[in-house]
């Protein structure tokens, strides 16, 4: 029975079967991992992030989904009602919390005097949104790299949050980012074990993907996965284009997610498609998830 047409009990059995085929899965659940999802705007990063968040949580992992995209679409994709999601204030706009932690209130002429490396160990408890028993959401807002961004208390707070969640144990962190990794500094990226770079099957998107791969490699992220989304009949074209690229890109693991009308029809939330669709997209996502867990 396909995962997406199965009952909840049957879906649990399918996940359990997948996990039974993965060596040392209990240790991997205990240790957790940090995963950043990036790519060109509009390629489906949030869909991939949200489906992975549900698959990991259904498999027994504690999951923290982090929305670092200024568009803030992850709450909608994870099933928070539109009216409730629209009321969420991202961390970079939590003025009182920023002042409490950094000693400076944004927009009040604080000058250059604010507390560096603030203690944000309470951030998930205070601002995390519980999606289910194993899945929490943290809406951050955008982190600016110090060299090109602002020396300001809100940015200092967000970098401290990223550094803190990198130290959390027994948790899979899935960070849905804005387009590109340019805003990531080495200090921020160093805690991430995996980069999932999502691309559409177009030359322009593939070219942007290659730049993101090189940047992720330069940042020292050890494991990089290329995911082509919305694929119809372009697989041969993609394979041919990849063969012409630098071996540091062409030798990376590549996954293909077929175009799925049900995803379009169910947006912004992915749950209806997960629960009711007889979809090749979710079959491909399950295979990607299995390989990702095996590689944790």
N, C-alpha and C positions, 0 to 999 in steps of 0.2 A: 504494500500500500504506500503511495507517495506520501512524503512527510506533510505536505501542505493540505492534503485532503483527509488526513488522519485525525482521530479524536485526540484529546489532550493526553490520554493514557497511552495511546499508540505512538504519539510523537515522543513521549518520554522514553518509550521502548526503543525507538529508532535512535535517539540520542545516546541511550545507554549502550546500544550495539556499536555505535561509532566509537565511543570512548573505550569499549572493551578491546578494540583493535589497536589502541595507542599505548606504547610502552610508558611506564612510570607516570600514568595520568594522575594518580593521586598526589604525587609529589608536585606535579605541575600545577594542580589546583591550589595546593598550599602555598607555593612560591609566588604565583601570579606573574604577570608580564605587563609591559607598557607598549602600547601600539598607537602609532600616529597614522591617521588617514588623511591623505592630501591629494591634490591634483588640480587641473584646470577647473575654473568655475563652470558649474552646470553638468559635470560628468557623472554625478551620482554618488559623491562622497558620503553624503548624509544617509542615503539609502543603505549603502554598504555598512556604514558605521552602526546604524540602528539594527539592522538584521544580525550583524555579528554580536552586538550587545545582547540581543534576545537569545541567540544560540548559545553563547557562553553562559548566560545566567541559567538557561534551561538545562545546561549540562552540569550545573552545580558549582560553577565558578562564582565568586563574589565579583561583581562588575561595577566599576565607576565609569560612566559615560560622561565625557567632558566636552562641552560645546565651546570651542574657541573660535568659531566662525562668527563674524559680526552680523551675519544674516539670522543667526539664532533659530535655525530650522530643526535642530535635533529634538527639542521638546515635542514639536508637532509629530515628527516621524515616530517617536516612541509612544505616541498615543495620548499625550496630555491634551485635553479638550482645547480648542482654539481660543476660547475666551479666557481660560485659565493660563494657557501658555503665553498669551499676549500680555499678561500681568506680571510675568517674571522679570525681575530686575537683575541684569548680569552683575557679576562681582565688580567689574570696573566702574559701575555706577552706584555701588553701595557706599555712598559718601560717608556715612557714620562709621561703618566698619573700617574703611580705609583710614579715617582719622584715628580711630581707636588703635589700629595696629601700627601705623607709621608715624603718628604724632602730627600729621599735617592734613588739613582739609583741602581737597582739590578746589581750585578756583577762588582761593581766598588770599592770594599773595603770600604763599608759604616760603618763597625764595628757594634756596637750595638746602634748607635745613629740614630733613625728615629722617626717620629711623630706617636704616638699611636692614635687609634680611629680617623682616618682622616675623613674629611667631604666629603662624596661621594654622596650627594643629587642630583648631576647632572649626575649620572652614566647612568641612563636609557635614559635620553634625549640625551646624547652624544654617547652612544654605543648600545642602544636598536635598534633592527631591526624590522621594522613594517611588520608583516605578513598580517594582514587585519585591518579593522577599530577598532576592539576590541582586537586584539592579537598582543603582542610584544614579541620579543625573546631577551634574554640577555645571551651571551656565556661567562661564567666565567672562566673555568678551574677548577682545583681541589683545594679545601680548605684542608690544613693539620691541624690536631688538634695540638695546641701548645705543649702539653706534649710529643707528639711523632713526631712532624713535625719540621719545621724550624722556628726559630725566625728571620724572614726576612720581608722586606717591602712589597713584593708581597703578602705574606700570610696574613699580617696584613691588607692590602687593601681588600682582598677577604672577610675576616671575617667582616670588616666594611660594605661591600656591603650586606652581608647576614643580618647583624643587621639592616641596613637601609631598605631593602625591607620588613623586618618583620614589619616595622612601617608604610608602605604605606597603605592608606585607599582605599576603593572602588575598590578592585582588588583581583582577585584570583591568587595566586602565585603557580605555579606548578614547582617543582624542580626535574629534572631528574638527579639522582646521579650516581656515580660510585658504583660498587658492594659493598654492606655492608654499615653499618652506623658507622663503627669504626672510621672514620676520623671526625665524628661529635662530637663536644664538647657540653656539656650541655648548654653553653651560646649561641651557634649557634642554637641548636635544640629547645630551649625554645619558639621560636616564631611560631613554626609549630603546627597547630591544628590537622592535619591528617597525618598518615604514611600509604602509600599503599605499601605493600610488595608483590612483584610478584614472583611466583614460577612456575616451571614446574612440571608435575606429576611424578617425580622420587623421590626415597627415598633420594638421596643425596641433591637434590634441596630442598626438604621438610625439611630436617635436617638443612640446611643453613637458610631456612626461619624461623624456630623456634628460632634460635640464633638471627636473626635480630629482631624478635618480642620482645624477652626479652630485647634486647639492646634498642629498641624504648621505651619500657615500663620503663626501667631504666632511660632513658633520659627525661621522663615525658611528652612524646607526648600523649595527652589524647585519641585520637581515632585512632585505628589501624584496617586496612582492609586487609584481605588476598585474593589475586587474583591468581588463578591457570590459567595459560595460556597454549595454545597448547594442550588442553585436547581432547583426542579422545574417548576412552572407559574406561578411568581409574577412573571415578568418584567414583565408589564403593570402589576402592582401597584407594583412597585419604580419603574418609570418614572414612574408617576403621583405617587408619594410624592416622588421627586426633583424633579419639576417644581414642587412646592409649597415647596421649600427655598430658602434663600438662594442667589443666583446664584453666589456664591463656592464653593458646594458642587455645585450642579446642573450647572455648566459644566465640571466636571472630567471627565477620561476615565474611563469606567465599563466594567468587564468582568464577564461572567457565567460562572461555572463550574458546570456541572450537577452535581446530586447523583449520586454514583457508588458503587454497592454494593461494587465491587471495592476501593475505598479503605478502606471499613469492614472488609472481609474480610481485607485484607492488613496492617492495622495491627499493630504500630506502624511497620513499615517500608514505605516507598512503593515500593521497588524491584520487588517482584513485579508490582504493578499497572502500573508503567512498562514492564516487559519483556514482559508477556504479555496485557495487557488490551486488548480492542478498545473503547476508552473515549472517549466524547465529552468527558469531563473533560480528558484529556490533549490532545485536539485543541484545546480551548479554552485550555489552558495554553500550548500551542505558539504560538497566535495572540497571547496576552498576552506571551509571551517575545519574539516577533518585534517587537511594538510597543515593548516596553521597551528592547530593544537599539537599535532605531531612534531612540529618544528619549534614549539615553545621551549 
